[in-house]
Amino acid sequence: MVSKSKLQNYKILGIPYKSFILRLCIVLIFTIILAVFLPPKTFNISQSKSDDILHLLTSLLLITIFLERALEVLVSIYRCPKKSELENKSANSESESSSENLELQKYKSETKQQVLYVGLFFGILISVLGIRILESFIIPPPQDIWEVHVFRVIDTFLTGFVIAGGSEGMHQILKVFFQNQR
């Protein structure tokens, strides 16, 4: 069990634990209220050909590969010099739990988190520009324009998250697609 002092210093996505839980509860309550009071709408699923789906998924795979490579270049330019320095210090230290090793692990963790945020930013930006997953398959009902906008916002974030997830995730999606084609 986590002690209260550690819990007070614990952060999720850079937000203090209590604040994060409060925000999560507010979002959940808002979602429940919307789900209860808004009547469900029927969304039409487009009869996309498997070639169209394959084209979209391959395009997303290429985008994620290009984005991953660009992020690797940025990391090598801005973060690798200090990482190399920390690795040299860590190699010279004798203990596995030395401060140099801990500092190196912290540095790697920070780099990974920063790359994820930058990847998420670019993934959402790409999605805002018009490459979206759900909108290619699902046609929202045209009666309520604000529902179409909410659908597009959700689709934008979902696609941004998928792109930020990297090529391995897209490869798994393509793998499932090909298995279902047989």
Rosetta blueprint (number, residue, H / E / L):
1 M L
2 V L
3 S L
4 K H
5 S H
6 K H
7 L H
8 Q H
9 N H
10 Y L
11 K E
12 I E
13 L L
14 G L
15 I E
16 P E
17 Y H
18 K H
19 S H
20 F H
21 I H
22 L H
23 R H
24 L H
25 C H
26 I H
27 V H
28 L H
29 I H
30 F H
31 T H
32 I H
33 I H
34 L H
35 A H
36 V H
37 F H
38 L L
39 P L
40 P L
41 K L
42 T L
43 F L
44 N E
45 I E
46 S L
47 Q L
48 S L
49 K L
50 S H
51 D H
52 D H
53 I H
54 L H
55 H H
56 L H
57 L H
58 T H
59 S H
60 L H
61 L H
62 L H
63 I H
64 T H
65 I H
66 F H
67 L H
68 E H
69 R H
70 A H
71 L H
72 E H
73 V H
74 L H
75 V H
76 S H
77 I H
78 Y H
79 R L
80 C H
81 P H
82 K H
83 K H
84 S H
85 E H
86 L H
87 E H
88 N H
89 K H
90 S H
91 A H
92 N H
93 S L
94 E L
95 S L
96 E L
97 S L
98 S L
99 S H
100 E H
101 N H
102 L H
103 E H
104 L H
105 Q H
106 K H
107 Y H
108 K H
109 S H
110 E H
111 T H
112 K H
113 Q H
114 Q H
115 V H
116 L H
117 Y H
118 V H
119 G H
120 L H
121 F H
122 F H
123 G H
124 I H
125 L H
126 I H
127 S H
128 V H
129 L L
130 G L
131 I L
132 R L
133 I L
134 L H
135 E H
136 S H
137 F H
138 I E
139 I E
140 P L
141 P L
142 P L
143 Q L
144 D L
145 I H
146 W H
147 E H
148 V H
149 H H
150 V H
151 F H
152 R H
153 V H
154 I H
155 D H
156 T H
157 F H
158 L H
159 T H
160 G H
161 F H
162 V H
163 I H
164 A H
165 G L
166 G L
167 S H
168 E H
169 G H
170 M H
171 H H
172 Q H
173 I H
174 L H
175 K H
176 V H
177 F H
178 F H
179 Q H
180 N H
181 Q H
182 R L
